[in-house]
Amino acid sequence: MEKTKHSSPFQRSESFPIGVLLALIGGFLDAYTYFSRGGVFANAQTGNMVLLGMKLAEGSWSQAARYFLPIVAFAAGVLLTELIQKKCKQSPGLHWRQRTVLIEGVILLLVGFVPGGKSNPGVNVAISFVCAMQVESFRKIHGLTYATTMCTGNLRSGTENLFQYLKSGEKKRLWNSLKYYSINGAFIAGALIGGLLTKCLGERAVWIVCLLLLVVFVFMCKVGKKTENS
């Protein structure tokens, strides 16, 4: 089960190393879908909503469905994650976040076997589902709200904390700012690595993400004490 040290006020899932790994995964998956699954980004859904509205305005119903399905999949991923949390939060054994990580890993493992081409829209729907589970399961780092599959909010929060540091000289604000910028840096690094490996390995490059998720899973198993509200 997921653990935290007695001396730490934060859950292990809020640790900085896990945040960095998840941001790497977020960037990797965006590069993966862009280079091997039809030139789309499967993480954030804002672009899909814009394109959905545009296709509806043009009367292109079939094209609109292409952007509507990932949005529905993302919402379904959030709903499933909330259901897992509700049903498994007090269950013995694996922590509910570890269960979501396992589900993500299994889905992405299967995705690696799907050839590119006509199956790409379905793969992008599956990855949108996975990204929703990740962003819903891991929302804080050292108590700070952040995202691992998109960068705009992190950039805003990091810059806001930097301004507060320059205004007040409070070191905590500086460290908060650096944490946000570091998460975005990890996302960019993940996109770089994902792009390079996808060009080399093709559709199977997604299995690298499975290995990273395994590291996250193992890290959450370290000895400590699970907090009641985790």
C-alpha positions in Angstrom: 0.0 0.0 0.0 1.1 3.6 -0.5 3.1 4.8 2.5 4.3 8.0 4.0 7.0 8.5 6.6 6.0 9.3 10.1 7.9 12.6 10.0 6.4 13.8 6.8 3.1 15.8 6.7 2.8 14.8 3.0 1.6 11.6 1.4 4.2 9.7 -0.7 2.1 10.3 -3.7 2.8 14.1 -3.2 6.5 13.6 -3.3 8.7 15.6 -5.7 10.2 12.5 -7.4 6.8 11.0 -8.2 5.7 14.4 -9.6 8.8 14.5 -11.8 8.2 10.9 -13.1 4.5 11.6 -13.8 5.4 14.8 -15.7 7.9 12.9 -17.7 5.1 10.4 -18.6 2.7 13.3 -19.5 5.2 14.8 -21.9 6.2 11.4 -23.3 2.5 10.5 -24.1 1.9 13.8 -25.9 5.0 13.2 -28.1 4.0 9.6 -28.6 0.5 10.3 -29.9 1.8 13.2 -32.0 4.5 11.2 -33.8 2.9 7.8 -34.0 -0.9 8.2 -33.6 -2.0 10.8 -36.2 -0.4 14.0 -35.1 -2.7 14.7 -32.1 -2.2 15.5 -28.4 -4.1 13.2 -26.1 -3.4 14.8 -22.7 -5.4 18.1 -22.4 -8.8 18.3 -23.9 -9.1 22.1 -24.5 -7.8 21.8 -28.1 -10.3 18.9 -28.7 -13.2 21.1 -27.5 -12.2 23.9 -29.7 -11.9 21.6 -32.8 -15.2 20.0 -31.8 -16.9 23.4 -31.9 -15.3 24.3 -35.2 -16.3 21.0 -36.9 -19.8 21.3 -35.6 -19.9 24.9 -37.1 -18.8 23.4 -40.4 -21.3 20.6 -40.3 -18.6 18.0 -40.4 -20.3 15.5 -38.0 -17.9 12.6 -38.6 -14.9 14.8 -37.9 -16.7 16.2 -34.8 -17.0 12.7 -33.5 -13.3 12.3 -33.8 -12.8 15.0 -31.2 -15.8 14.3 -29.1 -14.8 10.7 -28.2 -11.5 11.6 -26.4 -13.4 14.2 -24.4 -15.9 11.5 -23.3 -13.0 9.1 -22.6 -11.3 11.8 -20.4 -14.5 12.3 -18.4 -14.9 8.5 -18.0 -11.3 8.3 -16.7 -12.1 10.9 -14.1 -15.3 9.1 -13.1 -13.6 5.7 -12.8 -10.8 7.2 -10.7 -13.3 8.7 -8.3 -15.1 5.4 -8.1 -11.9 3.5 -7.3 -11.1 6.1 -4.6 -14.5 5.7 -3.0 -14.5 1.9 -3.1 -10.9 1.2 -2.3 -9.8 4.1 0.0 -10.3 2.1 3.2 -9.5 -1.3 1.6 -6.5 -3.3 2.9 -3.7 -4.0 0.5 -2.9 -1.8 -2.4 -3.6 1.9 -2.1 -6.2 3.2 -4.4 -3.7 5.3 -6.3 -1.6 2.2 -6.9 -4.6 0.6 -8.4 -5.1 3.4 -10.9 -1.4 3.2 -11.8 -1.8 -0.5 -12.5 -4.8 0.1 -14.7 -2.9 2.8 -16.6 0.0 0.4 -17.1 -2.2 -2.4 -18.4 -4.0 -0.1 -20.9 -0.7 1.3 -22.2 0.8 -2.2 -22.4 -2.0 -3.2 -24.7 -1.7 0.0 -26.7 1.8 -0.9 -27.7 0.5 -4.0 -29.5 -1.9 -1.9 -31.7 -0.5 -1.0 -35.1 -0.7 2.5 -36.4 -3.2 3.6 -39.0 -6.9 3.1 -38.8 -6.7 2.2 -35.1 -5.1 5.5 -34.1 -8.4 7.2 -33.1 -9.2 4.4 -30.7 -5.7 4.4 -29.3 -5.9 8.2 -28.7 -9.2 7.6 -26.8 -7.5 5.0 -24.6 -4.6 7.4 -23.9 -7.0 10.2 -23.0 -8.6 7.8 -20.6 -5.2 7.0 -19.0 -4.2 10.7 -18.8 -7.5 11.5 -17.0 -6.8 8.8 -14.4 -3.4 10.2 -13.8 -4.3 13.8 -13.5 -7.2 12.9 -11.2 -5.2 10.6 -9.0 -2.1 12.9 -8.6 -3.1 16.5 -8.0 -0.6 17.8 -5.3 3.1 18.0 -4.8 4.2 18.9 -1.2 0.7 20.3 -0.7 0.8 22.4 -3.9 -1.9 21.8 -6.6 -0.3 20.9 -9.9 -0.9 18.9 -13.1 1.2 16.3 -14.7 -0.4 16.1 -18.2 -0.6 19.9 -19.0 1.6 22.9 -18.2 -0.4 26.1 -18.3 -1.6 26.0 -14.7 1.9 25.1 -13.5 3.4 28.0 -15.4 0.9 30.4 -13.9 1.4 29.1 -10.4 5.2 29.1 -10.7 5.3 32.6 -11.9 2.8 33.8 -9.3 5.0 32.3 -6.5 8.1 33.9 -8.1 6.4 37.3 -8.0 5.5 36.8 -4.4 9.1 35.9 -3.6 10.4 39.0 -5.3 7.8 41.0 -3.4 8.3 39.5 0.1 11.6 37.7 0.0 9.9 34.6 1.4 12.1 31.7 0.5 9.2 29.3 0.6 7.7 31.1 -2.4 10.9 30.7 -4.3 11.0 27.0 -3.7 7.4 26.7 -4.7 8.2 28.5 -7.9 11.1 26.2 -8.6 9.0 23.1 -8.0 6.4 24.2 -10.6 9.1 25.1 -13.1 10.8 21.8 -12.5 7.6 19.9 -13.2 7.2 21.8 -16.5 10.9 21.1 -17.3 10.2 17.4 -16.7 7.2 17.5 -19.0 9.4 19.0 -21.7 12.1 16.4 -21.1 9.5 13.7 -21.4 8.3 15.1 -24.7 11.9 15.2 -26.0 12.6 11.6 -24.8 9.2 10.4 -26.1 9.7 12.0 -29.5 13.2 10.4 -29.9 12.1 7.0 -28.7 8.9 7.0 -30.7 10.9 7.7 -33.9 13.1 4.7 -33.1 10.6 2.3 -31.7 7.3 3.3 -33.2 4.1 2.3 -31.5 5.9 0.1 -29.0 7.7 3.2 -27.5 4.7 3.5 -25.1 6.1 0.5 -23.2 8.7 2.8 -21.8 5.9 4.6 -20.0 4.8 1.3 -18.5 8.3 1.0 -17.0 8.1 4.5 -15.6 4.7 3.7 -14.1 6.2 0.6 -12.5 8.8 2.8 -10.9 6.0 5.0 -9.5 4.2 2.0 -8.2 7.3 0.6 -6.4 8.2 4.0 -5.0 4.7 4.2 -3.4 5.4 0.9 -1.7 8.2 2.1 0.5 8.0 1.6 4.2 6.1 4.1 6.3 2.6 4.8 7.5 -0.4 5.5 5.3 -2.3 8.6 6.4 -6.0 8.3 7.1 -7.1 10.8 4.5 -4.8 9.6 1.7 
